[in-house]
């Protein structure tokens, strides 16, 4: 998917998730599970494909040390405004999720969050992102990754399967956590039928 074009024309339906109560409940529960038994600060979190930093800001509010990375400058401008309005600290990096280390992302992240970047990449990009995430994630890291159910959708994300994630992320245990409960705006929901799922990846 061409995210630069999407932001250029104002097409970012994924941002409506911030207004979807069912989705918020689901992602909040996932955050709470990663924080269980600990006190803030919880550690370093990397928001890959952060977009306008909606969920990176939420992690920062909860007590994570957050870095957001995105290749689309217009998205990052929106992210800087959101971070400033929220009054939180969050580092924003202009970089490619398939070249995290070359973009200045250092290793040691305890949590990696992807709310819809991976499933919009092609096969080579997915494999590169898998290698990069593996390289920057700490030894006790968790990856929370959102992906649509596989389907041909023209320029929209074609989705991903658990089996594919296990191939791209060798050495990680992949768990399908079920539906995200996000209902996309009507044109996208009707045409794409995303049926998106959360996946948790943990090092074996």
C-alpha atoms as an extended CHARMM CRD file, in Angstrom:
* protein
*
       204  EXT
         1         1  UNK       CA              0.0000000000        0.0000000000        0.0000000000  PROA      1               0.0000000000
         2         2  UNK       CA              1.2380000000        3.5000000000       -0.8390000000  PROA      2               0.0000000000
         3         3  UNK       CA              0.9470000000        5.2380000000        2.5350000000  PROA      3               0.0000000000
         4         4  UNK       CA              2.5360000000        8.4510000000        1.2770000000  PROA      4               0.0000000000
         5         5  UNK       CA             -0.2040000000        8.7940000000       -1.3370000000  PROA      5               0.0000000000
         6         6  UNK       CA             -2.8500000000        7.8890000000        1.2240000000  PROA      6               0.0000000000
         7         7  UNK       CA             -1.7890000000       10.7100000000        3.5560000000  PROA      7               0.0000000000
         8         8  UNK       CA             -1.3730000000       13.0970000000        0.6340000000  PROA      8               0.0000000000
         9         9  UNK       CA             -5.0290000000       12.6820000000       -0.3430000000  PROA      9               0.0000000000
        10        10  UNK       CA             -6.2550000000       12.5060000000        3.2540000000  PROA      10              0.0000000000
        11        11  UNK       CA             -7.0950000000        8.7870000000        3.1930000000  PROA      11              0.0000000000
        12        12  UNK       CA             -6.2880000000        7.3930000000        6.6220000000  PROA      12              0.0000000000
        13        13  UNK       CA             -9.3730000000        5.4950000000        7.8480000000  PROA      13              0.0000000000
        14        14  UNK       CA             -7.2780000000        3.6660000000       10.4430000000  PROA      14              0.0000000000
        15        15  UNK       CA             -7.2330000000        6.8910000000       12.4900000000  PROA      15              0.0000000000
        16        16  UNK       CA            -10.9530000000        6.4800000000       13.1970000000  PROA      16              0.0000000000
        17        17  UNK       CA            -10.0040000000        3.6320000000       15.5410000000  PROA      17              0.0000000000
        18        18  UNK       CA             -9.3700000000        6.2790000000       18.2020000000  PROA      18              0.0000000000
        19        19  UNK       CA            -13.1520000000        6.8470000000       18.2480000000  PROA      19              0.0000000000
        20        20  UNK       CA            -14.1000000000        3.1420000000       18.2790000000  PROA      20              0.0000000000
        21        21  UNK       CA            -14.8590000000        2.0170000000       21.8240000000  PROA      21              0.0000000000
        22        22  UNK       CA            -14.5930000000       -1.7030000000       21.1220000000  PROA      22              0.0000000000
        23        23  UNK       CA            -11.1580000000       -1.2760000000       19.5130000000  PROA      23              0.0000000000
        24        24  UNK       CA             -9.9730000000        0.9480000000       22.3680000000  PROA      24              0.0000000000
        25        25  UNK       CA            -11.0620000000       -1.6510000000       24.9170000000  PROA      25              0.0000000000
        26        26  UNK       CA             -9.1640000000       -4.3720000000       23.0550000000  PROA      26              0.0000000000
        27        27  UNK       CA             -5.9000000000       -2.4600000000       22.5980000000  PROA      27              0.0000000000
        28        28  UNK       CA             -6.0470000000       -1.1800000000       26.1900000000  PROA      28              0.0000000000
        29        29  UNK       CA             -6.3580000000       -4.7450000000       27.4620000000  PROA      29              0.0000000000
        30        30  UNK       CA             -3.3090000000       -5.7630000000       25.4080000000  PROA      30              0.0000000000
        31        31  UNK       CA             -1.3050000000       -2.8800000000       26.8690000000  PROA      31              0.0000000000
        32        32  UNK       CA             -2.3930000000       -3.8180000000       30.3820000000  PROA      32              0.0000000000
        33        33  UNK       CA             -1.2800000000       -7.4070000000       29.8550000000  PROA      33              0.0000000000
        34        34  UNK       CA              2.2100000000       -6.2010000000       28.8880000000  PROA      34              0.0000000000
        35        35  UNK       CA              2.3550000000       -3.9760000000       31.9650000000  PROA      35              0.0000000000
        36        36  UNK       CA              0.9860000000       -6.5150000000       34.4630000000  PROA      36              0.0000000000
        37        37  UNK       CA              3.1090000000       -6.9440000000       37.5660000000  PROA      37              0.0000000000
        38        38  UNK       CA              5.2780000000       -3.9190000000       36.8350000000  PROA      38              0.0000000000
        39        39  UNK       CA              5.2690000000       -0.2400000000       37.6690000000  PROA      39              0.0000000000
        40        40  UNK       CA              6.0000000000        2.6120000000       35.2520000000  PROA      40              0.0000000000
        41        41  UNK       CA              8.2750000000        3.4010000000       33.5790000000  PROA      41              0.0000000000
        42        42  UNK       CA              7.6650000000        0.1400000000       31.7330000000  PROA      42              0.0000000000
        43        43  UNK       CA             10.5970000000        0.3380000000       29.3430000000  PROA      43              0.0000000000
        44        44  UNK       CA             11.1810000000        1.2240000000       25.7170000000  PROA      44              0.0000000000
        45        45  UNK       CA              8.4250000000        0.8610000000       23.1380000000  PROA      45              0.0000000000
        46        46  UNK       CA              8.7690000000        1.1700000000       19.3750000000  PROA      46              0.0000000000
        47        47  UNK       CA              5.7130000000        2.1860000000       17.3480000000  PROA      47              0.0000000000
        48        48  UNK       CA              6.4900000000        1.0960000000       13.7740000000  PROA      48              0.0000000000
        49        49  UNK       CA              4.5400000000        2.9200000000       11.0990000000  PROA      49              0.0000000000
        50        50  UNK       CA              3.4040000000        5.3160000000       13.7980000000  PROA      50              0.0000000000
        51        51  UNK       CA              1.4200000000        7.5080000000       11.3980000000  PROA      51              0.0000000000
        52        52  UNK       CA              0.0290000000       10.4170000000       13.3970000000  PROA      52              0.0000000000
        53        53  UNK       CA              1.2160000000        8.7440000000       16.6470000000  PROA      53              0.0000000000
        54        54  UNK       CA             -2.2240000000        7.9890000000       18.0740000000  PROA      54              0.0000000000
        55        55  UNK       CA             -1.1580000000        4.8250000000       19.8770000000  PROA      55              0.0000000000
        56        56  UNK       CA              2.4200000000        5.9210000000       20.5180000000  PROA      56              0.0000000000
        57        57  UNK       CA              1.0250000000        8.8610000000       22.4700000000  PROA      57              0.0000000000
        58        58  UNK       CA             -1.2340000000        6.5150000000       24.4370000000  PROA      58              0.0000000000
        59        59  UNK       CA              1.7490000000        4.3390000000       25.3490000000  PROA      59              0.0000000000
        60        60  UNK       CA              3.6930000000        7.4230000000       26.4480000000  PROA      60              0.0000000000
        61        61  UNK       CA              0.7720000000        8.4960000000       28.6490000000  PROA      61              0.0000000000
        62        62  UNK       CA              0.8290000000        5.0500000000       30.2570000000  PROA      62              0.0000000000
        63        63  UNK       CA              4.5010000000        5.3090000000       31.1820000000  PROA      63              0.0000000000
        64        64  UNK       CA              6.4350000000        3.8310000000       28.2520000000  PROA      64              0.0000000000
        65        65  UNK       CA              9.5090000000        5.4540000000       26.7160000000  PROA      65              0.0000000000
        66        66  UNK       CA              8.2330000000        5.6100000000       23.1450000000  PROA      66              0.0000000000
        67        67  UNK       CA              9.8870000000        6.0060000000       19.7590000000  PROA      67              0.0000000000
        68        68  UNK       CA              7.7110000000        6.2690000000       16.6730000000  PROA      68              0.0000000000
        69        69  UNK       CA              9.0560000000        5.6770000000       13.1830000000  PROA      69              0.0000000000
        70        70  UNK       CA              7.3670000000        6.4370000000        9.8840000000  PROA      70              0.0000000000
        71        71  UNK       CA              8.4390000000        7.0600000000        6.2970000000  PROA      71              0.0000000000
        72        72  UNK       CA              5.6920000000        9.5680000000        5.4960000000  PROA      72              0.0000000000
        73        73  UNK       CA              6.6540000000       13.1190000000        6.4120000000  PROA      73              0.0000000000
        74        74  UNK       CA              3.0620000000       14.3860000000        6.3420000000  PROA      74              0.0000000000
        75        75  UNK       CA              2.1090000000       11.7250000000        8.8820000000  PROA      75              0.0000000000
        76        76  UNK       CA              5.0340000000       12.7530000000       11.0700000000  PROA      76              0.0000000000
        77        77  UNK       CA              3.9520000000       16.3910000000       10.9650000000  PROA      77              0.0000000000
        78        78  UNK       CA              0.5670000000       15.3130000000       12.2780000000  PROA      78              0.0000000000
        79        79  UNK       CA              2.3440000000       13.1720000000       14.8670000000  PROA      79              0.0000000000
        80        80  UNK       CA              4.4410000000       16.1110000000       16.1230000000  PROA      80              0.0000000000
        81        81  UNK       CA              1.2800000000       18.1440000000       16.6150000000  PROA      81              0.0000000000
        82        82  UNK       CA             -0.4140000000       15.2850000000       18.4720000000  PROA      82              0.0000000000
        83        83  UNK       CA              2.5840000000       14.7480000000       20.7530000000  PROA      83              0.0000000000
        84        84  UNK       CA              2.7680000000       18.4610000000       21.5490000000  PROA      84              0.0000000000
        85        85  UNK       CA             -0.9660000000       18.6790000000       22.2450000000  PROA      85              0.0000000000
        86        86  UNK       CA             -0.7740000000       15.6630000000       24.5570000000  PROA      86              0.0000000000
        87        87  UNK       CA              2.1660000000       17.0950000000       26.4800000000  PROA      87              0.0000000000
        88        88  UNK       CA              4.0880000000       13.8100000000       26.4670000000  PROA      88              0.0000000000
        89        89  UNK       CA              7.6040000000       12.8490000000       25.4770000000  PROA      89              0.0000000000
        90        90  UNK       CA              7.8730000000       10.7190000000       22.3610000000  PROA      90              0.0000000000
        91        91  UNK       CA             10.7340000000       10.5330000000       19.9040000000  PROA      91              0.0000000000
        92        92  UNK       CA              9.6800000000       10.6470000000       16.2650000000  PROA      92              0.0000000000
        93        93  UNK       CA             11.9920000000        9.2780000000       13.5750000000  PROA      93              0.0000000000
        94        94  UNK       CA             11.6850000000        9.6710000000        9.8130000000  PROA      94              0.0000000000
        95        95  UNK       CA             12.6540000000        6.1800000000        8.7170000000  PROA      95              0.0000000000
        96        96  UNK       CA             11.7690000000        2.9830000000        6.9220000000  PROA      96              0.0000000000
        97        97  UNK       CA             10.4070000000        0.0020000000        8.8670000000  PROA      97              0.0000000000
        98        98  UNK       CA             12.4260000000       -2.2370000000        6.5350000000  PROA      98              0.0000000000
        99        99  UNK       CA             15.6360000000       -0.3870000000        7.5040000000  PROA      99              0.0000000000
       100       100  UNK       CA             15.1690000000        0.4040000000       11.1860000000  PROA      100             0.0000000000
       101       101  UNK       CA             18.8340000000        0.2330000000       12.1370000000  PROA      101             0.0000000000
       102       102  UNK       CA             19.8800000000        2.3930000000        9.1880000000  PROA      102             0.0000000000
       103       103  UNK       CA             17.2070000000        4.8710000000       10.2950000000  PROA      103             0.0000000000
       104       104  UNK       CA             18.9170000000        5.2560000000       13.6740000000  PROA      104             0.0000000000
       105       105  UNK       CA             16.7610000000        2.8610000000       15.7070000000  PROA      105             0.0000000000
       106       106  UNK       CA             18.9560000000        1.2530000000       18.3620000000  PROA      106             0.0000000000
       107       107  UNK       CA             18.2650000000       -2.2050000000       19.8160000000  PROA      107             0.0000000000
       108       108  UNK       CA             16.7100000000       -2.9770000000       23.1820000000  PROA      108             0.0000000000
       109       109  UNK       CA             12.9640000000       -2.3750000000       22.8220000000  PROA      109             0.0000000000
       110       110  UNK       CA             10.7080000000       -4.2200000000       25.2120000000  PROA      110             0.0000000000
       111       111  UNK       CA              7.5300000000       -3.6460000000       23.2030000000  PROA      111             0.0000000000
       112       112  UNK       CA              7.0940000000       -3.2550000000       19.4450000000  PROA      112             0.0000000000
       113       113  UNK       CA              3.6910000000       -2.0770000000       18.2470000000  PROA      113             0.0000000000
       114       114  UNK       CA              2.3920000000       -2.3280000000       14.6860000000  PROA      114             0.0000000000
       115       115  UNK       CA             -1.1960000000       -1.1750000000       14.2020000000  PROA      115             0.0000000000
       116       116  UNK       CA             -1.3180000000       -1.8610000000       10.4840000000  PROA      116             0.0000000000
       117       117  UNK       CA              2.0040000000       -1.4200000000        8.7010000000  PROA      117             0.0000000000
       118       118  UNK       CA              3.2340000000       -4.9650000000        8.1090000000  PROA      118             0.0000000000
       119       119  UNK       CA              0.1300000000       -6.2130000000        6.3010000000  PROA      119             0.0000000000
       120       120  UNK       CA              0.4000000000       -3.4050000000        3.7300000000  PROA      120             0.0000000000
       121       121  UNK       CA              3.9250000000       -4.3600000000        2.6190000000  PROA      121             0.0000000000
       122       122  UNK       CA              4.9830000000       -6.6670000000       -0.1860000000  PROA      122             0.0000000000
       123       123  UNK       CA              6.7590000000       -9.9740000000        0.4770000000  PROA      123             0.0000000000
       124       124  UNK       CA             10.3240000000       -8.6380000000        0.3310000000  PROA      124             0.0000000000
       125       125  UNK       CA              9.4250000000       -5.6930000000        2.5410000000  PROA      125             0.0000000000
       126       126  UNK       CA              7.7750000000       -7.9800000000        5.0730000000  PROA      126             0.0000000000
       127       127  UNK       CA             10.8520000000      -10.1710000000        5.2900000000  PROA      127             0.0000000000
       128       128  UNK       CA             13.0520000000       -7.0920000000        5.7260000000  PROA      128             0.0000000000
       129       129  UNK       CA             10.7950000000       -5.7040000000        8.4340000000  PROA      129             0.0000000000
       130       130  UNK       CA             10.8890000000       -9.0480000000       10.2220000000  PROA      130             0.0000000000
       131       131  UNK       CA             14.6910000000       -9.0150000000       10.2400000000  PROA      131             0.0000000000
       132       132  UNK       CA             14.8140000000       -5.4120000000       11.4480000000  PROA      132             0.0000000000
       133       133  UNK       CA             12.2810000000       -5.8900000000       14.2230000000  PROA      133             0.0000000000
       134       134  UNK       CA             14.1500000000       -8.9940000000       15.3630000000  PROA      134             0.0000000000
       135       135  UNK       CA             17.3650000000       -6.9700000000       15.4670000000  PROA      135             0.0000000000
       136       136  UNK       CA             16.0330000000       -4.0350000000       17.5070000000  PROA      136             0.0000000000
       137       137  UNK       CA             13.7550000000       -5.9670000000       19.8840000000  PROA      137             0.0000000000
       138       138  UNK       CA             15.2070000000       -6.8500000000       23.2780000000  PROA      138             0.0000000000
       139       139  UNK       CA             15.6090000000      -10.4240000000       24.5620000000  PROA      139             0.0000000000
       140       140  UNK       CA             12.3240000000      -10.2120000000       26.5200000000  PROA      140             0.0000000000
       141       141  UNK       CA             10.4010000000       -8.3050000000       23.8500000000  PROA      141             0.0000000000
       142       142  UNK       CA              6.7970000000       -8.5970000000       22.7740000000  PROA      142             0.0000000000
       143       143  UNK       CA              5.4840000000       -7.5790000000       19.3720000000  PROA      143             0.0000000000
       144       144  UNK       CA              1.8160000000       -6.6260000000       19.1010000000  PROA      144             0.0000000000
       145       145  UNK       CA              0.8500000000       -6.6940000000       15.4420000000  PROA      145             0.0000000000
       146       146  UNK       CA             -2.4570000000       -5.9590000000       13.7400000000  PROA      146             0.0000000000
       147       147  UNK       CA             -3.2560000000       -7.5570000000       10.3910000000  PROA      147             0.0000000000
       148       148  UNK       CA             -6.2490000000       -7.9720000000        8.1420000000  PROA      148             0.0000000000
       149       149  UNK       CA             -7.4530000000      -11.3950000000        7.0740000000  PROA      149             0.0000000000
       150       150  UNK       CA             -5.7530000000      -12.3150000000        3.7610000000  PROA      150             0.0000000000
       151       151  UNK       CA             -7.6250000000      -11.2590000000        0.6340000000  PROA      151             0.0000000000
       152       152  UNK       CA             -6.8960000000       -9.5130000000       -2.6530000000  PROA      152             0.0000000000
       153       153  UNK       CA             -8.0020000000       -5.8920000000       -2.2400000000  PROA      153             0.0000000000
       154       154  UNK       CA             -6.3420000000       -3.9580000000       -5.0520000000  PROA      154             0.0000000000
       155       155  UNK       CA             -4.2600000000       -1.1290000000       -3.5370000000  PROA      155             0.0000000000
       156       156  UNK       CA             -5.4600000000       -1.8650000000       -0.0030000000  PROA      156             0.0000000000
       157       157  UNK       CA             -3.5140000000       -4.1720000000        2.3400000000  PROA      157             0.0000000000
       158       158  UNK       CA             -3.7610000000       -7.8150000000        1.3330000000  PROA      158             0.0000000000
       159       159  UNK       CA             -3.5770000000       -9.0170000000        4.9280000000  PROA      159             0.0000000000
       160       160  UNK       CA             -1.4450000000      -11.6940000000        6.5810000000  PROA      160             0.0000000000
       161       161  UNK       CA             -1.7840000000      -15.0890000000        8.2170000000  PROA      161             0.0000000000
       162       162  UNK       CA             -0.3860000000      -16.5200000000       11.4120000000  PROA      162             0.0000000000
       163       163  UNK       CA              1.5950000000      -19.0630000000        9.3790000000  PROA      163             0.0000000000
       164       164  UNK       CA              3.2190000000      -16.2870000000        7.3810000000  PROA      164             0.0000000000
       165       165  UNK       CA              4.1490000000      -14.4120000000       10.5440000000  PROA      165             0.0000000000
       166       166  UNK       CA              5.7750000000      -17.5590000000       11.9260000000  PROA      166             0.0000000000
       167       167  UNK       CA              7.8540000000      -17.7940000000        8.7370000000  PROA      167             0.0000000000
       168       168  UNK       CA              8.8640000000      -14.1280000000        8.6870000000  PROA      168             0.0000000000
       169       169  UNK       CA              9.6100000000      -14.0690000000       12.4330000000  PROA      169             0.0000000000
       170       170  UNK       CA             11.5430000000      -17.2990000000       13.0940000000  PROA      170             0.0000000000
       171       171  UNK       CA             12.4280000000      -17.7180000000       16.7400000000  PROA      171             0.0000000000
       172       172  UNK       CA              9.2170000000      -16.0500000000       17.8750000000  PROA      172             0.0000000000
       173       173  UNK       CA              6.0390000000      -17.6680000000       19.1940000000  PROA      173             0.0000000000
       174       174  UNK       CA              3.0080000000      -16.2400000000       17.4020000000  PROA      174             0.0000000000
       175       175  UNK       CA             -0.4050000000      -16.1900000000       19.0640000000  PROA      175             0.0000000000
       176       176  UNK       CA             -3.6110000000      -15.1630000000       17.3180000000  PROA      176             0.0000000000
       177       177  UNK       CA             -5.3920000000      -13.0020000000       19.8960000000  PROA      177             0.0000000000
       178       178  UNK       CA             -8.6130000000      -12.7120000000       17.9200000000  PROA      178             0.0000000000
       179       179  UNK       CA            -10.4410000000       -9.8580000000       16.2690000000  PROA      179             0.0000000000
       180       180  UNK       CA             -9.5050000000       -6.2710000000       16.9850000000  PROA      180             0.0000000000
       181       181  UNK       CA            -13.2070000000       -5.3110000000       17.0410000000  PROA      181             0.0000000000
       182       182  UNK       CA            -12.4640000000       -2.3140000000       14.8080000000  PROA      182             0.0000000000
       183       183  UNK       CA            -15.1810000000       -1.3930000000       12.3390000000  PROA      183             0.0000000000
       184       184  UNK       CA            -13.6840000000        0.5810000000        9.4710000000  PROA      184             0.0000000000
       185       185  UNK       CA            -15.5860000000        3.4350000000        7.8120000000  PROA      185             0.0000000000
       186       186  UNK       CA            -18.3820000000        1.9800000000        5.6800000000  PROA      186             0.0000000000
       187       187  UNK       CA            -16.7350000000        2.0950000000        2.1970000000  PROA      187             0.0000000000
       188       188  UNK       CA            -13.6270000000        0.3010000000        3.4930000000  PROA      188             0.0000000000
       189       189  UNK       CA            -15.5690000000       -2.1530000000        5.6520000000  PROA      189             0.0000000000
       190       190  UNK       CA            -17.9020000000       -3.1370000000        2.8200000000  PROA      190             0.0000000000
       191       191  UNK       CA            -15.3270000000       -3.3490000000        0.0400000000  PROA      191             0.0000000000
       192       192  UNK       CA            -12.3100000000       -4.6940000000        1.9390000000  PROA      192             0.0000000000
       193       193  UNK       CA            -13.9500000000       -6.8420000000        4.6520000000  PROA      193             0.0000000000
       194       194  UNK       CA            -10.7930000000       -6.5270000000        6.7550000000  PROA      194             0.0000000000
       195       195  UNK       CA            -11.7160000000       -8.8920000000        9.6450000000  PROA      195             0.0000000000
       196       196  UNK       CA             -8.5220000000       -7.7540000000       11.3300000000  PROA      196             0.0000000000
       197       197  UNK       CA             -6.8080000000       -9.7140000000       14.0900000000  PROA      197             0.0000000000
       198       198  UNK       CA             -4.2790000000       -8.9430000000       16.7760000000  PROA      198             0.0000000000
       199       199  UNK       CA             -1.2100000000      -11.1700000000       16.9680000000  PROA      199             0.0000000000
       200       200  UNK       CA              1.2440000000      -11.3930000000       19.8380000000  PROA      200             0.0000000000
       201       201  UNK       CA              4.8260000000      -12.4220000000       19.0820000000  PROA      201             0.0000000000
       202       202  UNK       CA              7.2200000000      -13.3940000000       21.8730000000  PROA      202             0.0000000000
       203       203  UNK       CA             10.7300000000      -14.7370000000       21.6290000000  PROA      203             0.0000000000
       204       204  UNK       CA             10.9220000000      -18.4740000000       22.1340000000  PROA      204             0.0000000000
